[in-house]
Amino acid sequence: MRRSLGKPHPQVVGVDDGAFDRADRYAPLAAVVLTLPERVEAVRTDRVRVDGTDGTRRVVALVRRLGPLEGVRAILLDGAVVGGFNVLDMDALHRQLGVPIVAVTRRPPEFPRIRAALRKWFPRTADARWRLLRAHRLFRVPTAGQPIRAAAVGCSRADAVRLIERSTVRGHWPEPLRLAHLVASAGRRQKGRAPKD
């Protein structure tokens, strides 16, 4: 990946969920292909079950619907979960999609609280979800502001840091993830506001 990141305009896919309520059965999901730094090549949307176990399968299907992945150098995820506690299997994503997977998070997860919540709300699947969450160690990524954390499969930490740097246009958050979140949240009606005619 290091050689491809040295090219002027590598392609990266960003995948993120959008806003949802805990009472919702499904959360919106979006994937965006970006030719860095800012050219959008393709956008696809889907949904994922809130707190379900279909996240990995849904992300694989969504990314494949973007079209051929020959030019894509990596997939960026906003964390290793979508739709609440629907935990993604980063190894399976890498294996099935054939490109490096890098999950980014703004702040260090509070793992003791997360594990307690898993045991409380998902007693039958808590151990499996926990193993996926802890499968890859987070490492620090320096930014112009607060450092962020990342985990990577299919590439080195140094390449993952370089990918995040190349993908960040403004501030400290990768542009493919910013756009994916905007797309996924676009259809969400804000509470208290009537739709415009």
Backbone as JSON Lines, residues from 0, in Angstrom:
{"i":0,"aa":"M","n":[0.82,-1.21,0.0],"ca":[0.0,0.0,0.0],"c":[0.85,1.26,0.0]}
{"i":1,"aa":"R","n":[2.07,1.18,0.5],"ca":[2.92,2.36,0.61],"c":[3.17,3.0,-0.76]}
{"i":2,"aa":"R","n":[3.41,2.15,-1.77],"ca":[3.67,2.67,-3.11],"c":[2.44,3.38,-3.68]}
{"i":3,"aa":"S","n":[1.26,2.76,-3.49],"ca":[0.04,3.37,-4.03],"c":[-0.29,4.67,-3.33]}
{"i":4,"aa":"L","n":[0.03,4.78,-2.03],"ca":[-0.24,6.02,-1.31],"c":[0.71,7.14,-1.73]}
{"i":5,"aa":"G","n":[1.79,6.77,-2.39],"ca":[2.71,7.77,-2.9],"c":[2.24,8.39,-4.19]}
{"i":6,"aa":"K","n":[1.23,7.8,-4.82],"ca":[0.69,8.34,-6.07],"c":[-0.16,9.58,-5.77]}
{"i":7,"aa":"P","n":[-0.35,10.44,-6.8],"ca":[-1.05,11.71,-6.54],"c":[-2.49,11.56,-6.05]}
{"i":8,"aa":"H","n":[-3.24,10.58,-6.6],"ca":[-4.67,10.51,-6.3],"c":[-5.15,9.08,-6.07]}
{"i":9,"aa":"P","n":[-4.76,8.45,-4.98],"ca":[-5.24,7.09,-4.7],"c":[-6.74,7.09,-4.36]}
{"i":10,"aa":"Q","n":[-7.38,5.95,-4.57],"ca":[-8.8,5.8,-4.24],"c":[-8.95,5.1,-2.89]}
{"i":11,"aa":"V","n":[-9.9,5.6,-2.11],"ca":[-10.18,5.06,-0.78],"c":[-11.7,4.99,-0.61]}
{"i":12,"aa":"V","n":[-12.17,3.95,0.06],"ca":[-13.59,3.83,0.39],"c":[-13.79,4.17,1.86]}
{"i":13,"aa":"G","n":[-14.78,5.0,2.15],"ca":[-15.18,5.28,3.52],"c":[-16.53,4.65,3.8]}
{"i":14,"aa":"V","n":[-16.66,3.98,4.94],"ca":[-17.92,3.33,5.32],"c":[-18.31,3.8,6.73]}
{"i":15,"aa":"D","n":[-19.56,4.26,6.86],"ca":[-20.03,4.69,8.18],"c":[-21.54,4.53,8.24]}
{"i":16,"aa":"D","n":[-22.04,4.43,9.46],"ca":[-23.49,4.45,9.64],"c":[-23.93,5.89,9.86]}
{"i":17,"aa":"G","n":[-25.25,6.09,9.85],"ca":[-25.8,7.41,10.07],"c":[-26.57,7.46,11.38]}
{"i":18,"aa":"A","n":[-27.19,8.59,11.63],"ca":[-27.93,8.78,12.87],"c":[-29.12,7.83,12.94]}
{"i":19,"aa":"F","n":[-29.39,7.33,14.15],"ca":[-30.54,6.46,14.39],"c":[-30.92,6.57,15.85]}
{"i":20,"aa":"D","n":[-32.14,6.15,16.15],"ca":[-32.62,6.1,17.53],"c":[-32.53,4.68,18.06]}
{"i":21,"aa":"R","n":[-32.39,4.54,19.36],"ca":[-32.31,3.2,19.96],"c":[-33.57,2.38,19.7]}
{"i":22,"aa":"A","n":[-34.68,3.05,19.47],"ca":[-35.92,2.34,19.18],"c":[-36.0,1.84,17.74]}
{"i":23,"aa":"D","n":[-35.11,2.32,16.89],"ca":[-35.12,1.91,15.48],"c":[-34.65,0.46,15.34]}
{"i":24,"aa":"R","n":[-35.22,-0.26,14.4],"ca":[-34.76,-1.62,14.1],"c":[-33.53,-1.61,13.22]}
{"i":25,"aa":"Y","n":[-33.41,-0.59,12.38],"ca":[-32.29,-0.52,11.44],"c":[-31.62,0.84,11.51]}
{"i":26,"aa":"A","n":[-30.33,0.84,11.19],"ca":[-29.56,2.08,11.08],"c":[-29.09,2.22,9.63]}
{"i":27,"aa":"P","n":[-29.05,3.45,9.11],"ca":[-28.58,3.64,7.74],"c":[-27.07,3.42,7.64]}
{"i":28,"aa":"L","n":[-26.64,3.0,6.47],"ca":[-25.24,2.68,6.22],"c":[-24.87,3.24,4.86]}
{"i":29,"aa":"A","n":[-23.67,3.82,4.73],"ca":[-23.24,4.37,3.45],"c":[-21.79,4.05,3.18]}
{"i":30,"aa":"A","n":[-21.48,3.9,1.89],"ca":[-20.1,3.73,1.43],"c":[-19.84,4.75,0.33]}
{"i":31,"aa":"V","n":[-18.68,5.41,0.4],"ca":[-18.31,6.43,-0.56],"c":[-16.91,6.13,-1.08]}
{"i":32,"aa":"V","n":[-16.76,6.12,-2.41],"ca":[-15.44,6.0,-3.02],"c":[-14.92,7.4,-3.31]}
{"i":33,"aa":"L","n":[-13.74,7.69,-2.8],"ca":[-13.14,9.0,-2.99],"c":[-11.79,8.83,-3.67]}
{"i":34,"aa":"T","n":[-11.58,9.56,-4.77],"ca":[-10.23,9.72,-5.3],"c":[-9.64,10.9,-4.56]}
{"i":35,"aa":"L","n":[-8.63,10.64,-3.77],"ca":[-8.1,11.68,-2.88],"c":[-7.52,12.84,-3.68]}
{"i":36,"aa":"P","n":[-7.71,14.07,-3.18],"ca":[-8.23,14.35,-1.85],"c":[-9.76,14.46,-1.74]}
{"i":37,"aa":"E","n":[-10.49,14.87,-2.83],"ca":[-11.89,15.21,-2.61],"c":[-12.85,14.78,-3.73]}
{"i":38,"aa":"R","n":[-12.42,14.01,-4.7],"ca":[-13.31,13.71,-5.83],"c":[-14.14,12.45,-5.53]}
{"i":39,"aa":"V","n":[-15.45,12.62,-5.46],"ca":[-16.35,11.51,-5.19],"c":[-16.58,10.72,-6.47]}
{"i":40,"aa":"E","n":[-16.35,9.4,-6.42],"ca":[-16.5,8.55,-7.59],"c":[-17.78,7.71,-7.56]}
{"i":41,"aa":"A","n":[-18.2,7.29,-6.37],"ca":[-19.39,6.45,-6.25],"c":[-19.92,6.52,-4.83]}
{"i":42,"aa":"V","n":[-21.24,6.36,-4.7],"ca":[-21.91,6.36,-3.4],"c":[-22.97,5.27,-3.42]}
{"i":43,"aa":"R","n":[-23.04,4.48,-2.36],"ca":[-24.09,3.48,-2.21],"c":[-24.58,3.51,-0.77]}
{"i":44,"aa":"T","n":[-25.86,3.17,-0.57],"ca":[-26.43,3.14,0.77],"c":[-27.13,1.8,1.02]}
{"i":45,"aa":"D","n":[-27.28,1.48,2.28],"ca":[-27.97,0.27,2.71],"c":[-28.43,0.5,4.14]}
{"i":46,"aa":"R","n":[-28.74,-0.55,4.83],"ca":[-29.09,-0.44,6.24],"c":[-28.55,-1.67,6.95]}
{"i":47,"aa":"V","n":[-28.43,-1.53,8.26],"ca":[-27.9,-2.6,9.09],"c":[-28.76,-2.69,10.33]}
{"i":48,"aa":"R","n":[-28.94,-3.89,10.85],"ca":[-29.8,-4.05,12.03],"c":[-29.13,-3.45,13.26]}
{"i":49,"aa":"V","n":[-29.87,-2.63,13.99],"ca":[-29.35,-2.03,15.22],"c":[-29.05,-3.14,16.23]}
{"i":50,"aa":"D","n":[-27.83,-3.14,16.74],"ca":[-27.35,-4.13,17.71],"c":[-27.4,-5.57,17.17]}
{"i":51,"aa":"G","n":[-27.43,-5.71,15.86],"ca":[-27.51,-7.04,15.26],"c":[-26.15,-7.68,15.05]}
{"i":52,"aa":"T","n":[-26.13,-8.67,14.16],"ca":[-24.88,-9.38,13.86],"c":[-24.65,-9.45,12.35]}
{"i":53,"aa":"D","n":[-25.37,-8.62,11.59],"ca":[-25.26,-8.66,10.14],"c":[-24.3,-7.62,9.57]}
{"i":54,"aa":"G","n":[-23.59,-6.89,10.44],"ca":[-22.77,-5.77,10.0],"c":[-21.71,-6.14,8.97]}
{"i":55,"aa":"T","n":[-20.94,-7.18,9.24],"ca":[-19.86,-7.57,8.32],"c":[-20.43,-7.94,6.96]}
{"i":56,"aa":"R","n":[-21.46,-8.75,6.96],"ca":[-22.08,-9.17,5.69],"c":[-22.63,-7.97,4.92]}
{"i":57,"aa":"R","n":[-23.26,-7.05,5.63],"ca":[-23.84,-5.88,4.98],"c":[-22.76,-4.96,4.4]}
{"i":58,"aa":"V","n":[-21.68,-4.77,5.13],"ca":[-20.6,-3.91,4.64],"c":[-19.95,-4.52,3.4]}
{"i":59,"aa":"V","n":[-19.71,-5.83,3.42],"ca":[-19.13,-6.49,2.24],"c":[-20.04,-6.29,1.03]}
{"i":60,"aa":"A","n":[-21.33,-6.54,1.19],"ca":[-22.26,-6.4,0.07],"c":[-22.33,-4.95,-0.41]}
{"i":61,"aa":"L","n":[-22.33,-4.01,0.51],"ca":[-22.4,-2.59,0.16],"c":[-21.18,-2.16,-0.64]}
{"i":62,"aa":"V","n":[-20.0,-2.53,-0.16],"ca":[-18.76,-2.14,-0.85],"c":[-18.69,-2.78,-2.24]}
{"i":63,"aa":"R","n":[-19.12,-4.01,-2.36],"ca":[-19.1,-4.66,-3.67],"c":[-20.04,-3.98,-4.66]}
{"i":64,"aa":"R","n":[-21.11,-3.39,-4.16],"ca":[-22.04,-2.68,-5.04],"c":[-21.47,-1.38,-5.57]}
{"i":65,"aa":"L","n":[-20.34,-0.93,-5.03],"ca":[-19.69,0.27,-5.53],"c":[-19.09,0.06,-6.92]}
{"i":66,"aa":"G","n":[-18.85,-1.19,-7.27],"ca":[-18.23,-1.5,-8.55],"c":[-16.88,-2.17,-8.35]}
{"i":67,"aa":"P","n":[-16.12,-2.34,-9.42],"ca":[-14.81,-3.0,-9.31],"c":[-13.9,-2.28,-8.31]}
{"i":68,"aa":"L","n":[-13.16,-3.08,-7.54],"ca":[-12.3,-2.51,-6.49],"c":[-10.83,-2.46,-6.88]}
{"i":69,"aa":"E","n":[-10.53,-2.67,-8.17],"ca":[-9.12,-2.72,-8.58],"c":[-8.36,-1.45,-8.21]}
{"i":70,"aa":"G","n":[-9.0,-0.3,-8.31],"ca":[-8.31,0.95,-8.02],"c":[-8.35,1.36,-6.57]}
{"i":71,"aa":"V","n":[-9.12,0.65,-5.74],"ca":[-9.26,1.02,-4.32],"c":[-8.07,0.5,-3.53]}
{"i":72,"aa":"R","n":[-7.46,1.38,-2.76],"ca":[-6.26,1.03,-2.0],"c":[-6.54,0.62,-0.57]}
{"i":73,"aa":"A","n":[-7.68,1.04,-0.01],"ca":[-8.01,0.69,1.37],"c":[-9.45,1.08,1.66]}
{"i":74,"aa":"I","n":[-9.98,0.51,2.74],"ca":[-11.31,0.86,3.24],"c":[-11.16,1.42,4.64]}
{"i":75,"aa":"L","n":[-11.73,2.6,4.85],"ca":[-11.74,3.24,6.16],"c":[-13.09,3.03,6.82]}
{"i":76,"aa":"L","n":[-13.06,2.66,8.08],"ca":[-14.27,2.49,8.89],"c":[-14.25,3.49,10.04]}
{"i":77,"aa":"D","n":[-15.43,4.0,10.39],"ca":[-15.53,4.83,11.59],"c":[-15.77,3.89,12.76]}
{"i":78,"aa":"G","n":[-14.7,3.37,13.32],"ca":[-14.79,2.4,14.4],"c":[-15.1,1.01,13.88]}
{"i":79,"aa":"A","n":[-15.11,0.05,14.77],"ca":[-15.34,-1.35,14.41],"c":[-16.77,-1.8,14.68]}
{"i":80,"aa":"V","n":[-17.68,-0.84,14.89],"ca":[-19.09,-1.17,15.09],"c":[-19.95,-0.26,14.23]}
{"i":81,"aa":"V","n":[-21.11,-0.76,13.85],"ca":[-22.13,0.04,13.16],"c":[-23.46,-0.24,13.85]}
{"i":82,"aa":"G","n":[-24.38,0.71,13.77],"ca":[-25.7,0.46,14.35],"c":[-25.66,0.02,15.79]}
{"i":83,"aa":"G","n":[-24.96,0.76,16.63],"ca":[-24.89,0.41,18.05],"c":[-23.79,-0.61,18.31]}
{"i":84,"aa":"F","n":[-24.19,-1.83,18.71],"ca":[-23.22,-2.89,19.03],"c":[-23.15,-3.96,17.95]}
{"i":85,"aa":"N","n":[-23.4,-3.59,16.71],"ca":[-23.25,-4.52,15.59],"c":[-21.77,-4.51,15.21]}
{"i":86,"aa":"V","n":[-21.01,-5.46,15.76],"ca":[-19.55,-5.43,15.67],"c":[-19.08,-6.01,14.34]}
{"i":87,"aa":"L","n":[-18.13,-5.32,13.7],"ca":[-17.59,-5.76,12.42],"c":[-16.39,-6.67,12.62]}
{"i":88,"aa":"D","n":[-16.28,-7.67,11.77],"ca":[-15.14,-8.58,11.75],"c":[-14.14,-8.03,10.73]}
{"i":89,"aa":"M","n":[-13.14,-7.32,11.2],"ca":[-12.18,-6.68,10.3],"c":[-11.38,-7.69,9.48]}
{"i":90,"aa":"D","n":[-11.08,-8.84,10.08],"ca":[-10.35,-9.87,9.34],"c":[-11.19,-10.41,8.18]}
{"i":91,"aa":"A","n":[-12.47,-10.64,8.43],"ca":[-13.36,-11.13,7.37],"c":[-13.52,-10.08,6.28]}
{"i":92,"aa":"L","n":[-13.62,-8.82,6.65],"ca":[-13.71,-7.76,5.64],"c":[-12.48,-7.75,4.75]}
{"i":93,"aa":"H","n":[-11.32,-7.84,5.37],"ca":[-10.07,-7.85,4.6],"c":[-10.0,-9.08,3.68]}
{"i":94,"aa":"R","n":[-10.37,-10.21,4.22],"ca":[-10.32,-11.46,3.45],"c":[-11.28,-11.44,2.27]}
{"i":95,"aa":"Q","n":[-12.49,-10.95,2.49],"ca":[-13.5,-10.99,1.44],"c":[-13.38,-9.86,0.43]}
{"i":96,"aa":"L","n":[-12.87,-8.71,0.85],"ca":[-12.77,-7.58,-0.07],"c":[-11.38,-7.41,-0.66]}
{"i":97,"aa":"G","n":[-10.37,-8.02,-0.04],"ca":[-9.04,-8.06,-0.63],"c":[-8.24,-6.77,-0.57]}
{"i":98,"aa":"V","n":[-8.62,-5.86,0.32],"ca":[-7.87,-4.62,0.5],"c":[-7.68,-4.37,1.99]}
{"i":99,"aa":"P","n":[-6.69,-3.54,2.35],"ca":[-6.5,-3.21,3.77],"c":[-7.73,-2.55,4.37]}
{"i":100,"aa":"I","n":[-7.98,-2.86,5.65],"ca":[-9.09,-2.28,6.41],"c":[-8.51,-1.48,7.56]}
{"i":101,"aa":"V","n":[-8.91,-0.22,7.68],"ca":[-8.42,0.64,8.77],"c":[-9.63,1.24,9.48]}
{"i":102,"aa":"A","n":[-9.78,0.94,10.76],"ca":[-10.85,1.48,11.58],"c":[-10.3,2.61,12.42]}
{"i":103,"aa":"V","n":[-11.01,3.73,12.43],"ca":[-10.54,4.94,13.1],"c":[-11.56,5.35,14.16]}
{"i":104,"aa":"T","n":[-11.08,5.82,15.3],"ca":[-11.98,6.29,16.35],"c":[-11.42,7.57,16.96]}
{"i":105,"aa":"R","n":[-12.33,8.46,17.33],"ca":[-11.91,9.77,17.82],"c":[-11.3,9.73,19.22]}
{"i":106,"aa":"R","n":[-11.76,8.81,20.04],"ca":[-11.24,8.78,21.42],"c":[-11.08,7.33,21.87]}
{"i":107,"aa":"P","n":[-10.21,7.08,22.82],"ca":[-10.0,5.7,23.28],"c":[-11.29,5.1,23.83]}
{"i":108,"aa":"P","n":[-11.67,3.91,23.4],"ca":[-12.88,3.27,23.93],"c":[-12.73,2.95,25.42]}
{"i":109,"aa":"E","n":[-13.84,3.02,26.14],"ca":[-13.85,2.64,27.56],"c":[-14.2,1.16,27.62]}
{"i":110,"aa":"F","n":[-13.19,0.31,27.45],"ca":[-13.42,-1.12,27.29],"c":[-14.12,-1.79,28.48]}
{"i":111,"aa":"P","n":[-13.8,-1.44,29.73],"ca":[-14.54,-2.07,30.84],"c":[-16.04,-1.81,30.77]}
{"i":112,"aa":"R","n":[-16.43,-0.57,30.44],"ca":[-17.85,-0.24,30.33],"c":[-18.49,-0.96,29.14]}
{"i":113,"aa":"I","n":[-17.74,-1.05,28.05],"ca":[-18.26,-1.74,26.86],"c":[-18.49,-3.22,27.16]}
{"i":114,"aa":"R","n":[-17.53,-3.84,27.84],"ca":[-17.68,-5.26,28.14],"c":[-18.86,-5.51,29.08]}
{"i":115,"aa":"A","n":[-19.02,-4.63,30.06],"ca":[-20.15,-4.76,30.98],"c":[-21.48,-4.62,30.24]}
{"i":116,"aa":"A","n":[-21.54,-3.68,29.3],"ca":[-22.77,-3.49,28.52],"c":[-23.06,-4.71,27.65]}
{"i":117,"aa":"L","n":[-22.02,-5.27,27.05],"ca":[-22.21,-6.47,26.23],"c":[-22.77,-7.62,27.06]}
{"i":118,"aa":"R","n":[-22.22,-7.81,28.25],"ca":[-22.68,-8.91,29.11],"c":[-24.11,-8.68,29.58]}
{"i":119,"aa":"K","n":[-24.48,-7.43,29.79],"ca":[-25.83,-7.12,30.26],"c":[-26.87,-7.31,29.16]}
{"i":120,"aa":"W","n":[-26.59,-6.76,27.97],"ca":[-27.59,-6.69,26.91],"c":[-27.54,-7.83,25.91]}
{"i":121,"aa":"F","n":[-26.36,-8.49,25.81],"ca":[-26.21,-9.57,24.82],"c":[-25.54,-10.79,25.46]}
{"i":122,"aa":"P","n":[-26.15,-11.36,26.49],"ca":[-25.47,-12.43,27.23],"c":[-25.08,-13.62,26.36]}
{"i":123,"aa":"R","n":[-25.85,-13.94,25.34],"ca":[-25.54,-15.11,24.51],"c":[-24.43,-14.85,23.5]}
{"i":124,"aa":"T","n":[-24.28,-13.59,23.07],"ca":[-23.27,-13.28,22.05],"c":[-22.18,-12.34,22.55]}
{"i":125,"aa":"A","n":[-22.18,-12.05,23.85],"ca":[-21.23,-11.08,24.39],"c":[-19.78,-11.48,24.13]}
{"i":126,"aa":"D","n":[-19.44,-12.75,24.34],"ca":[-18.04,-13.17,24.16],"c":[-17.6,-13.05,22.71]}
{"i":127,"aa":"A","n":[-18.47,-13.42,21.78],"ca":[-18.11,-13.33,20.36],"c":[-17.93,-11.87,19.95]}
{"i":128,"aa":"R","n":[-18.81,-10.99,20.39],"ca":[-18.7,-9.58,20.06],"c":[-17.43,-8.98,20.67]}
{"i":129,"aa":"W","n":[-17.15,-9.39,21.9],"ca":[-15.96,-8.88,22.59],"c":[-14.69,-9.31,21.86]}
{"i":130,"aa":"R","n":[-14.63,-10.55,21.42],"ca":[-13.44,-11.02,20.7],"c":[-13.21,-10.21,19.43]}
{"i":131,"aa":"L","n":[-14.26,-9.9,18.71],"ca":[-14.11,-9.09,17.5],"c":[-13.62,-7.68,17.83]}
{"i":132,"aa":"L","n":[-14.16,-7.11,18.91],"ca":[-13.75,-5.76,19.3],"c":[-12.28,-5.7,19.7]}
{"i":133,"aa":"R","n":[-11.79,-6.75,20.3],"ca":[-10.42,-6.76,20.83],"c":[-9.42,-7.49,19.93]}
{"i":134,"aa":"A","n":[-9.86,-7.85,18.72],"ca":[-9.0,-8.64,17.83],"c":[-7.77,-7.88,17.37]}
{"i":135,"aa":"H","n":[-7.86,-6.55,17.3],"ca":[-6.74,-5.75,16.8],"c":[-6.5,-4.56,17.71]}
{"i":136,"aa":"R","n":[-5.26,-4.44,18.13],"ca":[-4.88,-3.4,19.09],"c":[-4.95,-2.02,18.44]}
{"i":137,"aa":"L","n":[-5.52,-1.07,19.17],"ca":[-5.56,0.31,18.7],"c":[-4.19,0.97,18.88]}
{"i":138,"aa":"F","n":[-3.85,1.84,17.96],"ca":[-2.61,2.61,18.08],"c":[-2.92,4.09,17.85]}
{"i":139,"aa":"R","n":[-2.05,4.92,18.36],"ca":[-2.25,6.37,18.34],"c":[-1.86,6.94,16.98]}
{"i":140,"aa":"V","n":[-2.69,7.84,16.47],"ca":[-2.4,8.53,15.21],"c":[-2.32,10.02,15.51]}
{"i":141,"aa":"P","n":[-1.13,10.62,15.39],"ca":[-1.02,12.06,15.67],"c":[-1.75,12.88,14.61]}
{"i":142,"aa":"T","n":[-2.36,13.98,15.05],"ca":[-3.03,14.91,14.14],"c":[-2.65,16.33,14.55]}
{"i":143,"aa":"A","n":[-3.17,17.3,13.79],"ca":[-2.92,18.71,14.14],"c":[-3.66,19.09,15.41]}
{"i":144,"aa":"G","n":[-4.7,18.32,15.77],"ca":[-5.43,18.56,17.0],"c":[-5.27,17.41,17.96]}
{"i":145,"aa":"Q","n":[-6.38,16.93,18.48],"ca":[-6.34,15.78,19.37],"c":[-5.95,14.53,18.59]}
{"i":146,"aa":"P","n":[-5.08,13.68,19.13],"ca":[-4.76,12.44,18.42],"c":[-5.98,11.54,18.34]}
{"i":147,"aa":"I","n":[-6.03,10.74,17.29],"ca":[-7.1,9.76,17.14],"c":[-6.49,8.37,17.26]}
{"i":148,"aa":"R","n":[-7.31,7.34,17.31],"ca":[-6.83,5.97,17.41],"c":[-7.26,5.2,16.17]}
{"i":149,"aa":"A","n":[-6.49,4.17,15.84],"ca":[-6.82,3.35,14.68],"c":[-6.4,1.91,14.92]}
{"i":150,"aa":"A","n":[-7.03,1.01,14.18],"ca":[-6.64,-0.4,14.12],"c":[-6.59,-0.77,12.64]}
{"i":151,"aa":"A","n":[-5.67,-1.65,12.27],"ca":[-5.49,-1.94,10.85],"c":[-5.31,-3.43,10.61]}
{"i":152,"aa":"V","n":[-5.86,-3.88,9.48],"ca":[-5.68,-5.25,9.0],"c":[-5.25,-5.18,7.55]}
{"i":153,"aa":"G","n":[-4.18,-5.89,7.21],"ca":[-3.74,-5.94,5.82],"c":[-2.72,-4.89,5.44]}
{"i":154,"aa":"C","n":[-2.28,-4.09,6.43],"ca":[-1.23,-3.11,6.18],"c":[-0.52,-2.82,7.5]}
{"i":155,"aa":"S","n":[0.63,-2.18,7.4],"ca":[1.38,-1.83,8.61],"c":[0.75,-0.62,9.29]}
{"i":156,"aa":"R","n":[1.14,-0.41,10.53],"ca":[0.67,0.78,11.24],"c":[1.12,2.05,10.54]}
{"i":157,"aa":"A","n":[2.37,2.04,10.06],"ca":[2.9,3.22,9.37],"c":[2.08,3.53,8.12]}
{"i":158,"aa":"D","n":[1.71,2.5,7.38],"ca":[0.89,2.73,6.18],"c":[-0.5,3.22,6.55]}
{"i":159,"aa":"A","n":[-1.05,2.69,7.64],"ca":[-2.37,3.14,8.09],"c":[-2.33,4.62,8.48]}
{"i":160,"aa":"V","n":[-1.29,5.03,9.18],"ca":[-1.13,6.45,9.55],"c":[-1.02,7.3,8.3]}
{"i":161,"aa":"R","n":[-0.23,6.84,7.33],"ca":[-0.07,7.59,6.07],"c":[-1.41,7.7,5.33]}
{"i":162,"aa":"L","n":[-2.18,6.62,5.33],"ca":[-3.5,6.63,4.7],"c":[-4.4,7.68,5.34]}
{"i":163,"aa":"I","n":[-4.42,7.71,6.67],"ca":[-5.25,8.67,7.38],"c":[-4.8,10.1,7.08]}
{"i":164,"aa":"E","n":[-3.5,10.31,7.05],"ca":[-2.98,11.64,6.73],"c":[-3.38,12.06,5.32]}
{"i":165,"aa":"R","n":[-3.23,11.15,4.35],"ca":[-3.57,11.47,2.96],"c":[-5.06,11.7,2.79]}
{"i":166,"aa":"S","n":[-5.88,11.05,3.61],"ca":[-7.34,11.13,3.49],"c":[-7.93,12.33,4.21]}
{"i":167,"aa":"T","n":[-7.15,13.01,5.01],"ca":[-7.66,14.13,5.81],"c":[-7.45,15.43,5.07]}
{"i":168,"aa":"V","n":[-8.56,16.08,4.73],"ca":[-8.5,17.32,3.95],"c":[-8.48,18.53,4.87]}
{"i":169,"aa":"R","n":[-9.38,18.54,5.85],"ca":[-9.44,19.62,6.83],"c":[-9.62,19.01,8.21]}
{"i":170,"aa":"G","n":[-9.16,19.72,9.22],"ca":[-9.3,19.2,10.58],"c":[-8.45,17.96,10.78]}
{"i":171,"aa":"H","n":[-9.03,16.95,11.45],"ca":[-8.25,15.74,11.73],"c":[-9.03,14.47,11.43]}
{"i":172,"aa":"W","n":[-10.16,14.58,10.69],"ca":[-10.97,13.4,10.42],"c":[-10.92,13.09,8.93]}
{"i":173,"aa":"P","n":[-10.72,11.82,8.56],"ca":[-10.6,11.47,7.14],"c":[-11.85,11.85,6.33]}
{"i":174,"aa":"E","n":[-11.63,12.47,5.19],"ca":[-12.73,12.95,4.35],"c":[-13.67,11.83,3.89]}
{"i":175,"aa":"P","n":[-13.18,10.63,3.53],"ca":[-14.13,9.57,3.14],"c":[-15.12,9.22,4.25]}
{"i":176,"aa":"L","n":[-14.69,9.27,5.5],"ca":[-15.59,8.97,6.61],"c":[-16.56,10.12,6.87]}
{"i":177,"aa":"R","n":[-16.09,11.33,6.74],"ca":[-16.98,12.49,6.91],"c":[-18.12,12.44,5.89]}
{"i":178,"aa":"L","n":[-17.77,12.16,4.63],"ca":[-18.78,12.1,3.58],"c":[-19.72,10.92,3.76]}
{"i":179,"aa":"A","n":[-19.18,9.76,4.13],"ca":[-20.02,8.58,4.34],"c":[-21.05,8.83,5.44]}
{"i":180,"aa":"H","n":[-20.63,9.5,6.5],"ca":[-21.58,9.79,7.58],"c":[-22.66,10.77,7.12]}
{"i":181,"aa":"L","n":[-22.27,11.79,6.36],"ca":[-23.25,12.74,5.84],"c":[-24.28,12.04,4.94]}
{"i":182,"aa":"V","n":[-23.8,11.17,4.07],"ca":[-24.7,10.46,3.17],"c":[-25.63,9.55,3.95]}
{"i":183,"aa":"A","n":[-25.07,8.8,4.91],"ca":[-25.89,7.86,5.68],"c":[-26.96,8.59,6.5]}
{"i":184,"aa":"S","n":[-26.65,9.8,6.94],"ca":[-27.58,10.54,7.78],"c":[-28.52,11.44,6.99]}
{"i":185,"aa":"A","n":[-28.36,11.5,5.68],"ca":[-29.08,12.49,4.87],"c":[-30.59,12.34,4.94]}
{"i":186,"aa":"G","n":[-31.08,11.11,5.03],"ca":[-32.52,10.9,5.03],"c":[-33.17,10.97,6.4]}
{"i":187,"aa":"R","n":[-32.38,11.26,7.41],"ca":[-32.89,11.27,8.78],"c":[-33.65,12.56,9.06]}
{"i":188,"aa":"R","n":[-34.91,12.45,9.4],"ca":[-35.71,13.63,9.73],"c":[-35.41,14.04,11.17]}
{"i":189,"aa":"Q","n":[-35.08,15.31,11.36],"ca":[-34.8,15.8,12.7],"c":[-36.08,15.9,13.5]}
{"i":190,"aa":"K","n":[-36.01,15.51,14.75],"ca":[-37.19,15.55,15.62],"c":[-37.64,17.0,15.81]}
{"i":191,"aa":"G","n":[-38.96,17.15,15.82],"ca":[-39.52,18.47,16.08],"c":[-39.63,19.34,14.85]}
{"i":192,"aa":"R","n":[-39.15,18.84,13.69],"ca":[-39.22,19.65,12.48],"c":[-40.15,18.98,11.48]}
{"i":193,"aa":"A","n":[-41.09,19.74,10.99],"ca":[-41.99,19.21,9.97],"c":[-41.29,19.21,8.63]}
{"i":194,"aa":"P","n":[-41.58,18.23,7.78],"ca":[-40.96,18.21,6.46],"c":[-41.43,19.41,5.65]}
{"i":195,"aa":"K","n":[-40.51,19.95,4.84],"ca":[-40.85,21.1,3.99],"c":[-41.58,20.63,2.74]}
{"i":196,"aa":"D","n":[-42.54,21.46,2.3],"ca":[-43.28,21.14,1.08],"c":[-42.42,21.4,-0.15]}
